[in-house]
């Protein structure tokens, strides 16, 4: 007997009638396919994670489902990360039509965003993630929460979360590929000491996960480009909000604000 393989089934309900889910569950049972997780996803769609020992069972399932006029199969494939999260949260992560590595979230999807980023953090090796969004939308908090979910230690290379922080060196234990490095593109380019930039270049070469808030500002002032990023995540208060940098490039804390600067 071979190992059981996971599959993702998603179908759109054409005619919603009592007992529809029961009929599909019975069909899966007759084909010896187990349901791992089931949830409604967007626009009258239902998603399922299935477990099957033989691919022939899945092919047979597909041919039978295609004869049903009450549903329309939209996906039947080996599950991707977005499929798993859709079943878990009941909604899909939306990517940009023109740029498939750009993913869009709104503030009431913070749980989904944190889960998505945590799954990205768990993958080993170099990853460069850009995070766009206006102030106080929850960018840094989401990055930190995802680090906790992924059991990763996070380090602020530059940040404005509590006080304006700019690092120019790391201590020995911080040079760890399992750490998550957080960079604020606006803070880094505003201060831009050569020691700070030398540290950023060192971190960029490490096979570790780096998250850059305001990546568009970083690439304007450095040798890095948006092509260097593996993922771009956009977080908005609502779907209509425009992400603009007109007011973001001004100094966040003046000397009269009562805030001090961490620079070490």
C-alpha positions as CSV (number, residue, x, y, z in Angstrom):
1,X,0.0,0.0,0.0
2,X,1.4,3.4,-1.0
3,X,1.5,6.5,1.3
4,X,-1.6,8.6,1.2
5,X,-1.4,11.8,-0.7
6,X,-3.1,15.1,0.1
7,X,-5.2,16.8,-2.6
8,X,-7.1,20.1,-2.7
9,X,-10.7,20.1,-4.1
10,X,-12.6,23.3,-4.6
11,X,-16.0,23.6,-6.3
12,X,-18.5,26.4,-6.9
13,X,-22.1,25.7,-6.0
14,X,-24.4,26.1,-9.0
15,X,-27.6,25.0,-7.3
16,X,-27.6,25.0,-3.5
17,X,-29.9,22.3,-2.3
18,X,-30.2,20.4,1.0
19,X,-28.0,17.3,1.1
20,X,-25.5,18.5,-1.5
21,X,-22.5,18.3,0.8
22,X,-23.8,14.9,2.1
23,X,-23.9,13.5,-1.5
24,X,-20.3,14.6,-2.1
25,X,-19.1,13.2,1.2
26,X,-20.8,9.9,0.4
27,X,-19.1,9.8,-3.0
28,X,-15.7,10.5,-1.4
29,X,-16.4,7.7,1.1
30,X,-17.3,5.2,-1.7
31,X,-14.0,6.1,-3.4
32,X,-12.1,5.6,-0.1
33,X,-11.0,9.2,-0.1
34,X,-10.9,10.9,3.3
35,X,-11.8,14.5,4.0
36,X,-9.0,16.1,6.2
37,X,-10.5,19.7,6.3
38,X,-13.5,21.4,4.8
39,X,-14.6,25.0,4.8
40,X,-16.5,27.5,2.7
41,X,-14.3,29.9,0.7
42,X,-15.3,33.0,-1.2
43,X,-18.2,33.4,-3.7
44,X,-20.3,30.3,-3.0
45,X,-17.3,28.0,-3.2
46,X,-16.3,25.2,-0.9
47,X,-12.8,23.9,-0.4
48,X,-11.6,20.5,0.9
49,X,-8.3,19.0,1.8
50,X,-8.5,15.3,0.8
51,X,-6.4,12.3,1.5
52,X,-6.1,9.5,-1.1
53,X,-3.9,6.4,-1.5
54,X,-4.1,6.3,-5.3
55,X,-4.2,9.0,-7.9
56,X,-6.7,6.9,-9.9
57,X,-9.3,7.5,-7.1
58,X,-8.9,11.3,-7.7
59,X,-9.2,11.0,-11.4
60,X,-12.4,8.9,-11.0
61,X,-13.7,11.5,-8.5
62,X,-13.1,14.3,-11.1
63,X,-14.9,12.5,-13.8
64,X,-18.0,11.9,-11.6
65,X,-18.0,15.5,-10.3
66,X,-17.9,16.8,-13.8
67,X,-21.2,15.1,-14.6
68,X,-23.0,16.9,-11.7
69,X,-24.9,20.0,-12.7
70,X,-25.3,21.3,-9.1
71,X,-21.5,22.1,-8.8
72,X,-18.6,23.2,-10.9
73,X,-15.1,21.9,-10.0
74,X,-12.7,24.9,-10.0
75,X,-9.6,23.2,-8.6
76,X,-8.5,19.7,-8.0
77,X,-4.7,19.5,-7.5
78,X,-1.9,18.9,-5.0
79,X,-2.4,21.6,-2.3
80,X,-0.5,24.9,-2.5
81,X,0.1,27.1,0.5
82,X,-2.7,29.4,-0.6
83,X,-5.1,26.4,-0.8
84,X,-4.3,25.3,2.8
85,X,-4.8,28.8,4.1
86,X,-8.1,29.2,2.2
87,X,-9.5,26.1,3.9
88,X,-8.1,27.2,7.3
89,X,-9.4,30.7,7.2
90,X,-12.4,30.5,4.8
91,X,-11.0,33.1,2.4
92,X,-8.4,33.3,-0.4
93,X,-5.2,35.3,-0.4
94,X,-5.4,37.7,-3.4
95,X,-2.4,38.2,-5.6
96,X,-1.9,41.1,-8.0
97,X,-3.2,40.5,-11.5
98,X,0.1,41.7,-13.2
99,X,2.6,40.7,-10.5
100,X,2.0,37.2,-9.1
101,X,4.5,37.7,-6.2
102,X,2.5,40.6,-4.8
103,X,-0.2,39.6,-2.3
104,X,-2.8,42.0,-0.9
105,X,-4.5,42.0,2.5
106,X,-6.8,44.4,4.4
107,X,-6.7,45.0,8.1
108,X,-9.6,42.7,9.0
109,X,-7.5,39.9,7.4
110,X,-4.6,40.2,9.9
111,X,-5.1,36.6,11.1
112,X,-4.7,35.3,7.6
113,X,-1.8,37.6,6.9
114,X,0.1,36.4,10.1
115,X,-0.6,32.8,9.1
116,X,0.7,33.4,5.6
117,X,3.9,35.1,6.7
118,X,4.5,32.5,9.3
119,X,4.4,29.8,6.6
120,X,6.9,31.8,4.5
121,X,9.2,32.2,7.5
122,X,9.3,28.4,8.1
123,X,10.9,27.8,4.7
124,X,14.6,27.5,5.0
125,X,17.1,29.7,3.2
126,X,17.2,33.2,1.8
127,X,13.9,35.0,1.5
128,X,13.4,38.7,1.0
129,X,9.9,39.9,1.7
130,X,8.7,43.5,1.2
131,X,5.8,44.9,3.2
132,X,3.9,48.0,2.0
133,X,1.4,49.9,4.0
134,X,0.5,53.2,5.6
135,X,1.4,54.0,9.2
136,X,-0.5,52.3,12.0
137,X,-2.1,49.7,9.8
138,X,-0.4,46.8,11.6
139,X,2.7,46.0,9.5
140,X,5.4,45.6,12.2
141,X,2.9,43.9,14.7
142,X,2.0,41.4,12.0
143,X,5.7,40.7,11.2
144,X,6.4,40.0,14.9
145,X,3.3,38.0,15.4
146,X,4.2,35.8,12.5
147,X,7.7,35.3,13.9
148,X,6.1,34.0,17.1
149,X,3.9,31.6,15.2
150,X,6.9,30.4,13.2
151,X,9.0,30.1,16.4
152,X,11.6,32.5,15.0
153,X,13.6,35.1,16.9
154,X,13.2,38.5,15.4
155,X,15.7,41.3,15.3
156,X,15.1,45.0,14.4
157,X,17.8,46.3,12.2
158,X,15.9,49.5,11.8
159,X,12.5,50.3,13.1
160,X,10.1,52.9,14.6
161,X,8.0,50.4,16.7
162,X,8.8,51.9,20.1
163,X,11.7,54.2,19.5
164,X,13.6,54.9,16.4
165,X,16.2,52.1,16.2
166,X,19.1,51.9,13.8
167,X,21.6,49.0,14.2
168,X,25.2,49.3,13.0
169,X,26.4,45.9,14.2
170,X,25.2,42.6,15.6
171,X,26.5,40.5,18.5
172,X,27.8,37.0,17.7
173,X,24.6,35.1,18.6
174,X,22.5,37.3,16.4
175,X,24.3,36.1,13.2
176,X,22.0,33.2,13.1
177,X,20.3,31.9,9.9
178,X,17.2,31.0,11.9
179,X,16.7,34.6,13.0
180,X,14.3,37.0,11.2
181,X,15.7,40.4,10.3
182,X,13.3,43.4,10.1
183,X,14.4,46.5,8.2
184,X,12.4,49.8,7.8
185,X,13.3,51.2,4.4
186,X,12.4,54.8,5.4
187,X,14.5,54.7,8.7
188,X,17.5,53.1,7.0
189,X,17.6,55.5,4.1
190,X,17.0,58.5,6.3
191,X,20.0,57.7,8.6
192,X,22.1,55.8,6.0
193,X,25.4,55.7,7.9
194,X,27.9,53.6,6.1
195,X,28.2,51.2,9.1
196,X,24.5,50.6,9.1
197,X,24.5,49.9,5.3
198,X,27.4,47.6,5.7
199,X,25.4,45.6,8.2
200,X,22.4,45.5,5.9
201,X,24.6,44.2,3.1
202,X,25.9,41.5,5.4
203,X,22.4,40.5,6.4
204,X,21.2,40.5,2.8
205,X,23.9,37.9,1.9
206,X,22.8,35.6,4.8
207,X,20.6,32.6,4.0
208,X,17.9,33.9,6.3
209,X,14.5,35.6,6.1
210,X,14.5,39.4,5.8
211,X,11.4,41.6,5.9
212,X,11.7,45.1,4.6
213,X,8.9,47.6,5.4
214,X,8.5,50.3,2.8
215,X,10.6,48.4,0.1
216,X,9.9,51.0,-2.6
217,X,11.9,53.6,-0.5
218,X,14.7,51.2,0.0
219,X,15.2,50.5,-3.7
220,X,15.0,54.2,-4.5
221,X,18.2,54.8,-2.5
222,X,20.2,51.6,-2.8
223,X,21.5,49.1,-5.3
224,X,18.6,46.7,-4.6
225,X,15.6,46.5,-6.9
226,X,12.1,45.1,-6.5
227,X,13.2,42.1,-8.6
228,X,15.4,41.1,-5.6
229,X,12.3,40.5,-3.5
230,X,10.7,37.0,-3.4
231,X,7.4,38.3,-2.1
232,X,5.7,41.7,-1.8
233,X,2.9,42.0,0.7
234,X,0.5,45.0,0.8
235,X,-1.6,45.8,3.9
236,X,-4.4,48.3,3.7
237,X,-7.0,49.6,6.2
238,X,-9.6,48.8,3.5
239,X,-9.5,47.8,-0.2
240,X,-9.8,51.4,-1.4
241,X,-6.9,52.8,0.6
242,X,-4.0,54.1,-1.6
243,X,-0.5,53.4,-0.3
244,X,1.5,56.7,-0.7
245,X,4.9,57.8,0.5
246,X,4.3,61.6,0.4
247,X,4.0,62.0,4.2
248,X,6.1,59.0,5.1
249,X,9.5,60.3,4.1
250,X,9.4,63.2,6.6
251,X,11.2,62.5,9.9
252,X,8.9,60.4,12.1
253,X,10.2,61.9,15.3
254,X,11.5,65.4,15.7
255,X,13.7,66.4,18.6
256,X,10.6,68.0,20.3
257,X,8.6,64.8,20.2
258,X,10.1,63.4,23.4
259,X,11.3,60.3,21.7
260,X,15.0,59.3,21.7
261,X,17.0,57.4,19.1
262,X,18.5,54.0,19.5
263,X,21.7,53.8,17.4
264,X,24.0,50.9,18.2
